[in-house]
Amino acid sequence: MARIFITGSAGGLGLNAARALMQQGHEVVLHARDESRLANAGAVRDQALGTAVGDLADLTETEGVAEQAEQFGPFDAVIHNAGVYSGNDIFAVNIVAPYLLTALMARPQRIVYISSGMHRSGTPHLQGIDWTNAAMRPAAYSDSKLYVTALAAAVAERWPGVESNAVDPGWVPTRMGGRSAPDDLELGHLTQVWLATRESADDHVSGGYWFHQQRREPHPAVKDKAFQAELLDALERHTGFALR
């Protein structure tokens, strides 16, 4: 049995992952932006080990989420599932929050960051970036997913005892993906569930970018040590917290 924390798990892929993990007998701590969203989790909330509530677009609330989640730790795995596709909060939710939670929480055995195939359209340039307002970046979503994929690789490098991976769940018909999304919703959560609970303890898998349990080649910047360092430095300056 594993103990797992999932951000953005009151709906969509996060809720599906939580449900699947519970069905396998694992303990899950849910997260939602507010209590009203958490109520939408229904029976999954009732079966959860615990919950954490807070808006990941806000640094102070994200710190609060870390504190709430840690009350149920230590965790075997953390799945950074929460994400937004549009609006000014893209960077705050998609990359700043995963970084800050990683920096604040005790190291789990495994970390899974949700990426996207659109990360390949991102640009590895951080000059002049405003982490609190994505309005001035036309490709902000792609950039944010490039950054979080690089974060997964950087954590794998800096914390060799932790399995850190990024997952492309596909373009699936969730609220964020839209009803016309072409990929299979049922396959959208399986890779992150698998990475969080793999039984092959002797087969250390880290630093990968995955799609449907297959390792894929990410944007070249993901493996660029200089870009990783620049990204971590920028996030540390913005949040005030460094990776321990």
Salt bridges, closest charged atoms under 4 A:
GLU27 OE1 - ARG3 NH2 2.78
GLU35 OE1 - ARG45 NH2 3.22
ASP143 OD2 - ARG137 NH2 3.25
GLU157 OE2 - LYS225 NZ 3.68
GLU163 OE1 - ARG110 NE 3.24
GLU163 OE2 - ARG198 NH2 2.75
GLU163 OE2 - HIS204 ND1 3.54
GLU217 OE2 - LYS223 NZ 3.02
